[in-house]
Amino acid sequence: MKAKTGDHVVIEVEGPHGHRREGVITVVGRADGLPPYQVHWLDDGNTTLLFPGPTARIEPGP
């Protein structure tokens, strides 16, 4: 998984307690685009350091 600043990360969990979360990548931790990523979450405005798991995907930013 590779990303650049401005891309969106989407995490979707299926099942009875499933949810969807989306954030904007504000900092990419490595020059080659690999994680970790600093993400500003759109649902609550928090910023966290993310090591994406198997339910995450990257969508190109504007």
PDB file with one MODEL, atoms N, CA, C and O in Angstrom:
MODEL        1
ATOM      1  N   MET A   1       0.853  -1.172   0.000  1.00  0.00           N
ATOM      2  CA  MET A   1       0.000   0.000   0.000  1.00  0.00           C
ATOM      3  C   MET A   1       0.898   1.234   0.000  1.00  0.00           C
ATOM      4  O   MET A   1       1.760   1.389   0.865  1.00  0.00           O
ATOM      5  N   LYS A   2       0.684   2.108  -0.983  1.00  0.00           N
ATOM      6  CA  LYS A   2       1.441   3.360  -1.071  1.00  0.00           C
ATOM      7  C   LYS A   2       0.471   4.518  -1.168  1.00  0.00           C
ATOM      8  O   LYS A   2      -0.620   4.386  -1.723  1.00  0.00           O
ATOM      9  N   ALA A   3       0.879   5.663  -0.621  1.00  0.00           N
ATOM     10  CA  ALA A   3       0.014   6.845  -0.625  1.00  0.00           C
ATOM     11  C   ALA A   3       0.870   8.098  -0.718  1.00  0.00           C
ATOM     12  O   ALA A   3       2.093   8.058  -0.587  1.00  0.00           O
ATOM     13  N   LYS A   4       0.180   9.214  -0.950  1.00  0.00           N
ATOM     14  CA  LYS A   4       0.838  10.519  -0.928  1.00  0.00           C
ATOM     15  C   LYS A   4      -0.039  11.475  -0.128  1.00  0.00           C
ATOM     16  O   LYS A   4      -1.223  11.216   0.092  1.00  0.00           O
ATOM     17  N   THR A   5       0.549  12.566   0.297  1.00  0.00           N
ATOM     18  CA  THR A   5      -0.199  13.567   1.047  1.00  0.00           C
ATOM     19  C   THR A   5      -1.413  14.012   0.235  1.00  0.00           C
ATOM     20  O   THR A   5      -1.304  14.291  -0.958  1.00  0.00           O
ATOM     21  N   GLY A   6      -2.561  14.073   0.891  1.00  0.00           N
ATOM     22  CA  GLY A   6      -3.803  14.464   0.234  1.00  0.00           C
ATOM     23  C   GLY A   6      -4.677  13.303  -0.184  1.00  0.00           C
ATOM     24  O   GLY A   6      -5.866  13.486  -0.444  1.00  0.00           O
ATOM     25  N   ASP A   7      -4.102  12.098  -0.255  1.00  0.00           N
ATOM     26  CA  ASP A   7      -4.921  10.919  -0.540  1.00  0.00           C
ATOM     27  C   ASP A   7      -5.852  10.652   0.634  1.00  0.00           C
ATOM     28  O   ASP A   7      -5.617  11.120   1.749  1.00  0.00           O
ATOM     29  N   HIS A   8      -6.905   9.898   0.369  1.00  0.00           N
ATOM     30  CA  HIS A   8      -7.846   9.509   1.418  1.00  0.00           C
ATOM     31  C   HIS A   8      -7.601   8.056   1.782  1.00  0.00           C
ATOM     32  O   HIS A   8      -7.307   7.226   0.921  1.00  0.00           O
ATOM     33  N   VAL A   9      -7.724   7.763   3.054  1.00  0.00           N
ATOM     34  CA  VAL A   9      -7.700   6.378   3.512  1.00  0.00           C
ATOM     35  C   VAL A   9      -9.113   6.044   3.965  1.00  0.00           C
ATOM     36  O   VAL A   9      -9.738   6.804   4.705  1.00  0.00           O
ATOM     37  N   VAL A  10      -9.607   4.898   3.512  1.00  0.00           N
ATOM     38  CA  VAL A  10     -10.954   4.444   3.860  1.00  0.00           C
ATOM     39  C   VAL A  10     -10.816   3.090   4.537  1.00  0.00           C
ATOM     40  O   VAL A  10     -10.146   2.189   4.031  1.00  0.00           O
ATOM     41  N   ILE A  11     -11.458   2.964   5.682  1.00  0.00           N
ATOM     42  CA  ILE A  11     -11.468   1.702   6.416  1.00  0.00           C
ATOM     43  C   ILE A  11     -12.916   1.260   6.530  1.00  0.00           C
ATOM     44  O   ILE A  11     -13.757   1.977   7.072  1.00  0.00           O
ATOM     45  N   GLU A  12     -13.195   0.072   6.013  1.00  0.00           N
ATOM     46  CA  GLU A  12     -14.556  -0.467   6.066  1.00  0.00           C
ATOM     47  C   GLU A  12     -14.523  -1.832   6.729  1.00  0.00           C
ATOM     48  O   GLU A  12     -13.747  -2.709   6.350  1.00  0.00           O
ATOM     49  N   VAL A  13     -15.377  -1.991   7.721  1.00  0.00           N
ATOM     50  CA  VAL A  13     -15.508  -3.257   8.426  1.00  0.00           C
ATOM     51  C   VAL A  13     -16.922  -3.753   8.188  1.00  0.00           C
ATOM     52  O   VAL A  13     -17.888  -3.052   8.486  1.00  0.00           O
ATOM     53  N   GLU A  14     -17.046  -4.960   7.651  1.00  0.00           N
ATOM     54  CA  GLU A  14     -18.364  -5.529   7.373  1.00  0.00           C
ATOM     55  C   GLU A  14     -18.865  -6.313   8.571  1.00  0.00           C
ATOM     56  O   GLU A  14     -18.124  -6.576   9.518  1.00  0.00           O
ATOM     57  N   GLY A  15     -20.127  -6.677   8.512  1.00  0.00           N
ATOM     58  CA  GLY A  15     -20.719  -7.477   9.575  1.00  0.00           C
ATOM     59  C   GLY A  15     -21.702  -6.671  10.399  1.00  0.00           C
ATOM     60  O   GLY A  15     -21.962  -5.507  10.094  1.00  0.00           O
ATOM     61  N   PRO A  16     -22.249  -7.279  11.439  1.00  0.00           N
ATOM     62  CA  PRO A  16     -23.299  -6.624  12.230  1.00  0.00           C
ATOM     63  C   PRO A  16     -22.820  -5.361  12.945  1.00  0.00           C
ATOM     64  O   PRO A  16     -23.620  -4.469  13.225  1.00  0.00           O
ATOM     65  N   HIS A  17     -21.542  -5.280  13.238  1.00  0.00           N
ATOM     66  CA  HIS A  17     -21.004  -4.094  13.911  1.00  0.00           C
ATOM     67  C   HIS A  17     -20.088  -3.316  12.965  1.00  0.00           C
ATOM     68  O   HIS A  17     -19.195  -2.593  13.406  1.00  0.00           O
ATOM     69  N   GLY A  18     -20.319  -3.472  11.678  1.00  0.00           N
ATOM     70  CA  GLY A  18     -19.481  -2.838  10.680  1.00  0.00           C
ATOM     71  C   GLY A  18     -19.589  -1.327  10.694  1.00  0.00           C
ATOM     72  O   GLY A  18     -20.576  -0.758  11.161  1.00  0.00           O
ATOM     73  N   HIS A  19     -18.569  -0.702  10.179  1.00  0.00           N
ATOM     74  CA  HIS A  19     -18.560   0.750  10.077  1.00  0.00           C
ATOM     75  C   HIS A  19     -17.594   1.163   8.967  1.00  0.00           C
ATOM     76  O   HIS A  19     -16.809   0.361   8.461  1.00  0.00           O
ATOM     77  N   ARG A  20     -17.681   2.433   8.614  1.00  0.00           N
ATOM     78  CA  ARG A  20     -16.812   3.008   7.587  1.00  0.00           C
ATOM     79  C   ARG A  20     -16.189   4.259   8.162  1.00  0.00           C
ATOM     80  O   ARG A  20     -16.875   5.074   8.779  1.00  0.00           O
ATOM     81  N   ARG A  21     -14.899   4.416   7.966  1.00  0.00           N
ATOM     82  CA  ARG A  21     -14.209   5.602   8.437  1.00  0.00           C
ATOM     83  C   ARG A  21     -13.324   6.113   7.312  1.00  0.00           C
ATOM     84  O   ARG A  21     -12.691   5.335   6.598  1.00  0.00           O
ATOM     85  N   GLU A  22     -13.287   7.444   7.161  1.00  0.00           N
ATOM     86  CA  GLU A  22     -12.497   8.052   6.091  1.00  0.00           C
ATOM     87  C   GLU A  22     -11.694   9.210   6.649  1.00  0.00           C
ATOM     88  O   GLU A  22     -12.169   9.971   7.492  1.00  0.00           O
ATOM     89  N   GLY A  23     -10.464   9.327   6.161  1.00  0.00           N
ATOM     90  CA  GLY A  23      -9.602  10.418   6.588  1.00  0.00           C
ATOM     91  C   GLY A  23      -8.687  10.854   5.464  1.00  0.00           C
ATOM     92  O   GLY A  23      -8.545  10.166   4.453  1.00  0.00           O
ATOM     93  N   VAL A  24      -8.066  12.011   5.657  1.00  0.00           N
ATOM     94  CA  VAL A  24      -7.129  12.575   4.688  1.00  0.00           C
ATOM     95  C   VAL A  24      -5.713  12.369   5.219  1.00  0.00           C
ATOM     96  O   VAL A  24      -5.421  12.679   6.374  1.00  0.00           O
ATOM     97  N   ILE A  25      -4.851  11.852   4.377  1.00  0.00           N
ATOM     98  CA  ILE A  25      -3.456  11.651   4.766  1.00  0.00           C
ATOM     99  C   ILE A  25      -2.752  13.001   4.722  1.00  0.00           C
ATOM    100  O   ILE A  25      -2.688  13.650   3.679  1.00  0.00           O
ATOM    101  N   THR A  26      -2.223  13.414   5.880  1.00  0.00           N
ATOM    102  CA  THR A  26      -1.563  14.716   5.976  1.00  0.00           C
ATOM    103  C   THR A  26      -0.045  14.600   5.980  1.00  0.00           C
ATOM    104  O   THR A  26       0.654  15.548   5.622  1.00  0.00           O
ATOM    105  N   VAL A  27       0.468  13.434   6.385  1.00  0.00           N
ATOM    106  CA  VAL A  27       1.914  13.194   6.381  1.00  0.00           C
ATOM    107  C   VAL A  27       2.146  11.734   6.020  1.00  0.00           C
ATOM    108  O   VAL A  27       1.508  10.836   6.569  1.00  0.00           O
ATOM    109  N   VAL A  28       3.071  11.509   5.087  1.00  0.00           N
ATOM    110  CA  VAL A  28       3.492  10.149   4.736  1.00  0.00           C
ATOM    111  C   VAL A  28       4.835   9.919   5.418  1.00  0.00           C
ATOM    112  O   VAL A  28       5.764  10.711   5.259  1.00  0.00           O
ATOM    113  N   GLY A  29       4.929   8.837   6.173  1.00  0.00           N
ATOM    114  CA  GLY A  29       6.103   8.599   7.008  1.00  0.00           C
ATOM    115  C   GLY A  29       7.370   8.212   6.271  1.00  0.00           C
ATOM    116  O   GLY A  29       8.462   8.306   6.832  1.00  0.00           O
ATOM    117  N   ARG A  30       7.248   7.776   5.019  1.00  0.00           N
ATOM    118  CA  ARG A  30       8.421   7.330   4.269  1.00  0.00           C
ATOM    119  C   ARG A  30       8.412   7.929   2.864  1.00  0.00           C
ATOM    120  O   ARG A  30       7.350   8.174   2.292  1.00  0.00           O
ATOM    121  N   ALA A  31       9.580   8.156   2.326  1.00  0.00           N
ATOM    122  CA  ALA A  31       9.700   8.754   0.995  1.00  0.00           C
ATOM    123  C   ALA A  31       9.117   7.865  -0.100  1.00  0.00           C
ATOM    124  O   ALA A  31       8.704   8.368  -1.145  1.00  0.00           O
ATOM    125  N   ASP A  32       9.076   6.549   0.124  1.00  0.00           N
ATOM    126  CA  ASP A  32       8.552   5.637  -0.896  1.00  0.00           C
ATOM    127  C   ASP A  32       7.032   5.483  -0.839  1.00  0.00           C
ATOM    128  O   ASP A  32       6.465   4.695  -1.596  1.00  0.00           O
ATOM    129  N   GLY A  33       6.360   6.234   0.060  1.00  0.00           N
ATOM    130  CA  GLY A  33       4.900   6.207   0.125  1.00  0.00           C
ATOM    131  C   GLY A  33       4.307   5.131   1.005  1.00  0.00           C
ATOM    132  O   GLY A  33       3.085   5.009   1.100  1.00  0.00           O
ATOM    133  N   LEU A  34       5.152   4.351   1.648  1.00  0.00           N
ATOM    134  CA  LEU A  34       4.665   3.296   2.536  1.00  0.00           C
ATOM    135  C   LEU A  34       4.330   3.859   3.913  1.00  0.00           C
ATOM    136  O   LEU A  34       4.821   4.928   4.278  1.00  0.00           O
ATOM    137  N   PRO A  35       3.494   3.149   4.687  1.00  0.00           N
ATOM    138  CA  PRO A  35       3.118   3.609   6.028  1.00  0.00           C
ATOM    139  C   PRO A  35       4.334   3.706   6.950  1.00  0.00           C
ATOM    140  O   PRO A  35       5.389   3.133   6.676  1.00  0.00           O
ATOM    141  N   PRO A  36       4.161   4.443   8.045  1.00  0.00           N
ATOM    142  CA  PRO A  36       2.914   4.939   8.631  1.00  0.00           C
ATOM    143  C   PRO A  36       2.455   6.235   7.978  1.00  0.00           C
ATOM    144  O   PRO A  36       3.227   6.925   7.312  1.00  0.00           O
ATOM    145  N   TYR A  37       1.175   6.548   8.186  1.00  0.00           N
ATOM    146  CA  TYR A  37       0.564   7.777   7.690  1.00  0.00           C
ATOM    147  C   TYR A  37      -0.042   8.546   8.858  1.00  0.00           C
ATOM    148  O   TYR A  37      -0.629   7.961   9.768  1.00  0.00           O
ATOM    149  N   GLN A  38       0.108   9.862   8.816  1.00  0.00           N
ATOM    150  CA  GLN A  38      -0.643  10.706   9.742  1.00  0.00           C
ATOM    151  C   GLN A  38      -1.950  11.034   9.041  1.00  0.00           C
ATOM    152  O   GLN A  38      -1.950  11.534   7.916  1.00  0.00           O
ATOM    153  N   VAL A  39      -3.070  10.751   9.709  1.00  0.00           N
ATOM    154  CA  VAL A  39      -4.388  10.873   9.090  1.00  0.00           C
ATOM    155  C   VAL A  39      -5.267  11.813   9.903  1.00  0.00           C
ATOM    156  O   VAL A  39      -5.365  11.692  11.124  1.00  0.00           O
ATOM    157  N   HIS A  40      -5.901  12.746   9.210  1.00  0.00           N
ATOM    158  CA  HIS A  40      -6.918  13.622   9.810  1.00  0.00           C
ATOM    159  C   HIS A  40      -8.266  12.999   9.483  1.00  0.00           C
ATOM    160  O   HIS A  40      -8.678  12.964   8.323  1.00  0.00           O
ATOM    161  N   TRP A  41      -8.958  12.502  10.523  1.00  0.00           N
ATOM    162  CA  TRP A  41     -10.223  11.793  10.333  1.00  0.00           C
ATOM    163  C   TRP A  41     -11.364  12.772  10.133  1.00  0.00           C
ATOM    164  O   TRP A  41     -11.508  13.744  10.874  1.00  0.00           O
ATOM    165  N   LEU A  42     -12.180  12.497   9.105  1.00  0.00           N
ATOM    166  CA  LEU A  42     -13.272  13.402   8.749  1.00  0.00           C
ATOM    167  C   LEU A  42     -14.456  13.296   9.701  1.00  0.00           C
ATOM    168  O   LEU A  42     -15.221  14.252   9.834  1.00  0.00           O
ATOM    169  N   ASP A  43     -14.626  12.154  10.366  1.00  0.00           N
ATOM    170  CA  ASP A  43     -15.803  11.985  11.222  1.00  0.00           C
ATOM    171  C   ASP A  43     -15.692  12.706  12.563  1.00  0.00           C
ATOM    172  O   ASP A  43     -16.700  13.158  13.106  1.00  0.00           O
ATOM    173  N   ASP A  44     -14.473  12.819  13.104  1.00  0.00           N
ATOM    174  CA  ASP A  44     -14.355  13.452  14.423  1.00  0.00           C
ATOM    175  C   ASP A  44     -13.288  14.539  14.509  1.00  0.00           C
ATOM    176  O   ASP A  44     -13.134  15.169  15.556  1.00  0.00           O
ATOM    177  N   GLY A  45     -12.549  14.768  13.422  1.00  0.00           N
ATOM    178  CA  GLY A  45     -11.551  15.830  13.397  1.00  0.00           C
ATOM    179  C   GLY A  45     -10.238  15.493  14.080  1.00  0.00           C
ATOM    180  O   GLY A  45      -9.331  16.324  14.107  1.00  0.00           O
ATOM    181  N   ASN A  46     -10.115  14.295  14.631  1.00  0.00           N
ATOM    182  CA  ASN A  46      -8.869  13.894  15.282  1.00  0.00           C
ATOM    183  C   ASN A  46      -7.810  13.546  14.247  1.00  0.00           C
ATOM    184  O   ASN A  46      -8.126  13.222  13.102  1.00  0.00           O
ATOM    185  N   THR A  47      -6.552  13.617  14.664  1.00  0.00           N
ATOM    186  CA  THR A  47      -5.430  13.227  13.827  1.00  0.00           C
ATOM    187  C   THR A  47      -4.683  12.115  14.544  1.00  0.00           C
ATOM    188  O   THR A  47      -4.360  12.233  15.726  1.00  0.00           O
ATOM    189  N   THR A  48      -4.408  11.027  13.819  1.00  0.00           N
ATOM    190  CA  THR A  48      -3.718   9.885  14.414  1.00  0.00           C
ATOM    191  C   THR A  48      -2.648   9.358  13.468  1.00  0.00           C
ATOM    192  O   THR A  48      -2.642   9.665  12.276  1.00  0.00           O
ATOM    193  N   LEU A  49      -1.746   8.560  14.024  1.00  0.00           N
ATOM    194  CA  LEU A  49      -0.753   7.850  13.237  1.00  0.00           C
ATOM    195  C   LEU A  49      -1.348   6.493  12.879  1.00  0.00           C
ATOM    196  O   LEU A  49      -1.817   5.767  13.755  1.00  0.00           O
ATOM    197  N   LEU A  50      -1.329   6.152  11.597  1.00  0.00           N
ATOM    198  CA  LEU A  50      -2.000   4.941  11.127  1.00  0.00           C
ATOM    199  C   LEU A  50      -1.024   4.009  10.425  1.00  0.00           C
ATOM    200  O   LEU A  50      -0.266   4.416   9.544  1.00  0.00           O
ATOM    201  N   PHE A  51      -1.063   2.754  10.837  1.00  0.00           N
ATOM    202  CA  PHE A  51      -0.438   1.654  10.117  1.00  0.00           C
ATOM    203  C   PHE A  51      -1.605   0.844   9.565  1.00  0.00           C
ATOM    204  O   PHE A  51      -2.160   0.021  10.292  1.00  0.00           O
ATOM    205  N   PRO A  52      -2.001   1.046   8.300  1.00  0.00           N
ATOM    206  CA  PRO A  52      -3.235   0.449   7.774  1.00  0.00           C
ATOM    207  C   PRO A  52      -3.244  -1.075   7.841  1.00  0.00           C
ATOM    208  O   PRO A  52      -2.235  -1.737   7.600  1.00  0.00           O
ATOM    209  N   GLY A  53      -4.410  -1.603   8.175  1.00  0.00           N
ATOM    210  CA  GLY A  53      -4.622  -3.043   8.207  1.00  0.00           C
ATOM    211  C   GLY A  53      -5.291  -3.523   6.934  1.00  0.00           C
ATOM    212  O   GLY A  53      -5.402  -2.772   5.966  1.00  0.00           O
ATOM    213  N   PRO A  54      -5.739  -4.772   6.929  1.00  0.00           N
ATOM    214  CA  PRO A  54      -6.291  -5.385   5.717  1.00  0.00           C
ATOM    215  C   PRO A  54      -7.635  -4.811   5.268  1.00  0.00           C
ATOM    216  O   PRO A  54      -8.033  -5.026   4.123  1.00  0.00           O
ATOM    217  N   THR A  55      -8.338  -4.094   6.127  1.00  0.00           N
ATOM    218  CA  THR A  55      -9.629  -3.523   5.729  1.00  0.00           C
ATOM    219  C   THR A  55      -9.488  -2.093   5.214  1.00  0.00           C
ATOM    220  O   THR A  55     -10.491  -1.439   4.928  1.00  0.00           O
ATOM    221  N   ALA A  56      -8.261  -1.605   5.094  1.00  0.00           N
ATOM    222  CA  ALA A  56      -8.028  -0.229   4.642  1.00  0.00           C
ATOM    223  C   ALA A  56      -7.701  -0.198   3.152  1.00  0.00           C
ATOM    224  O   ALA A  56      -7.133  -1.139   2.597  1.00  0.00           O
ATOM    225  N   ARG A  57      -8.077   0.912   2.526  1.00  0.00           N
ATOM    226  CA  ARG A  57      -7.680   1.135   1.132  1.00  0.00           C
ATOM    227  C   ARG A  57      -7.359   2.620   0.956  1.00  0.00           C
ATOM    228  O   ARG A  57      -7.827   3.463   1.721  1.00  0.00           O
ATOM    229  N   ILE A  58      -6.566   2.921  -0.049  1.00  0.00           N
ATOM    230  CA  ILE A  58      -6.187   4.294  -0.365  1.00  0.00           C
ATOM    231  C   ILE A  58      -6.950   4.731  -1.603  1.00  0.00           C
ATOM    232  O   ILE A  58      -7.011   4.006  -2.596  1.00  0.00           O
ATOM    233  N   GLU A  59      -7.534   5.929  -1.535  1.00  0.00           N
ATOM    234  CA  GLU A  59      -8.195   6.535  -2.691  1.00  0.00           C
ATOM    235  C   GLU A  59      -7.445   7.813  -3.035  1.00  0.00           C
ATOM    236  O   GLU A  59      -7.116   8.594  -2.142  1.00  0.00           O
ATOM    237  N   PRO A  60      -7.171   8.038  -4.314  1.00  0.00           N
ATOM    238  CA  PRO A  60      -6.422   9.228  -4.706  1.00  0.00           C
ATOM    239  C   PRO A  60      -7.113  10.509  -4.265  1.00  0.00           C
ATOM    240  O   PRO A  60      -8.336  10.629  -4.336  1.00  0.00           O
ATOM    241  N   GLY A  61      -6.311  11.463  -3.810  1.00  0.00           N
ATOM    242  CA  GLY A  61      -6.838  12.768  -3.429  1.00  0.00           C
ATOM    243  C   GLY A  61      -7.076  13.626  -4.658  1.00  0.00           C
ATOM    244  O   GLY A  61      -6.815  13.213  -5.788  1.00  0.00           O
ATOM    245  N   PRO A  62      -7.575  14.824  -4.414  1.00  0.00           N
ATOM    246  CA  PRO A  62      -7.859  15.725  -5.548  1.00  0.00           C
ATOM    247  C   PRO A  62      -6.607  16.167  -6.282  1.00  0.00           C
ATOM    248  O   PRO A  62      -6.693  16.922  -7.250  1.00  0.00           O
TER     249      PRO A  62
ENDMDL
END
